[in-house]
Amino acid sequence: MRKIPIAETLIEKMLFIFTVAGSLVIFFVIFYIFSNGLPVLKASGLSFFTTGGWDGQFTSAWTAAPGQEIWRFGAVELIAGTLLTTGGALLVAGLLGMGCAVFLAEFCPPRLRRPVEACVRLLAGIPPVIYGVVGYTTVVPLVQSLISDQLALEMVRICVLDGTSLLAGIMVLGIMITPIFVILATDALETVPLAYKAASLALGVSHWRTIVKIMIPVARRGILAGGIMAAGMAAGEFIAMAMVAGGVAFLPNPAHGLLFFLEPVRTLAANVFINSEVLGKANMESALFACASVILFICIIFSLLAQLINRPNLKGGRSR
């Protein structure tokens, strides 16, 4: 029987300790967030998820007399803003990122691939505040140019149309998460066995049809996992959304037609950031932790979906 070196045993024990410590820290963070948000979630019940008026409730809670604290809040505008911006950004990232991933995996010349991949990874590492600044100085004026003075006057009683909007949020957030999706989708396409592609081409199937009918379906698990990771990143973004999405707890009305996309929104994460100065006031702090709890719950759902997609008995390519 081979004797295990002492150094190897020590490294194994240290890795085990670090794993347990990391797991405990994650569990503590989850428990801390949910426990601090529980008072408002308990007092509000389902109305926290089905009713609105966050800004008015927050103002009332701030000005309430001692002993008359408000513990009931409604965050439907914030939840809707998070889901709308995340869903729209994921659609943008899917449309742009899939084309870029296919190009990198199949059509990019070898000499060009390394610089392009370096640029994509560089874009993935740019701080969100940079995307926010660029979005505020380029995307917001572009959206504002679509709004006439007459239209702004007609809508002023409902909301202010100044360019910071759902559309601007979707565009900036979509561009922000596209590099992450491209990296993961490219890796997924590269895990497809070459024999699949060779067999399809040998049967006379065109290269494009091989990609669409063979490679993408086989790699769909890795692609979906990349989309879920990008969606989780989008759901937690706050700085850029506070800058370009409007920063107003407002629920866009689909009955307004295309104006729906020009109306302002505020996400859960941006709401925590914007109202962070109230931390220390028990009821308002609990309300912000309740928003953080919803974000955490959404991210946990995304994580579970990723685990479900990566099950070994599920057909399709697997992300590396």
ABEGO torsion letter per residue (X at the ends): XBBBBAAAAAAAAAAAAAAAAAAAAAAAAAAAAAAAAAAAAAAAEAAAAABBGAAAAAAAAAABBBGABBABBBAAAAAAAAAAAAAAAAAAAAAAAAAAAAAAAAABBAAAAAAAAAAAAAAAABBAAAAAAAAAAAAAAAAAAABBAAAAAAAAAABBBAGBBAAAAAAAAAAAAAAAAAAAAAAAAAABBAAAAAAAAAAGBBAAAAAAAAAAAAAAAAAAAAAAAAAAAAAABAAAAAAAAGGBBBBBBAAAEAAAAABBBBBAAAAAAAAAAABGBAAAAAAAAAAAAAAAAAAAAAAAAAAAAABAABBEBBBX
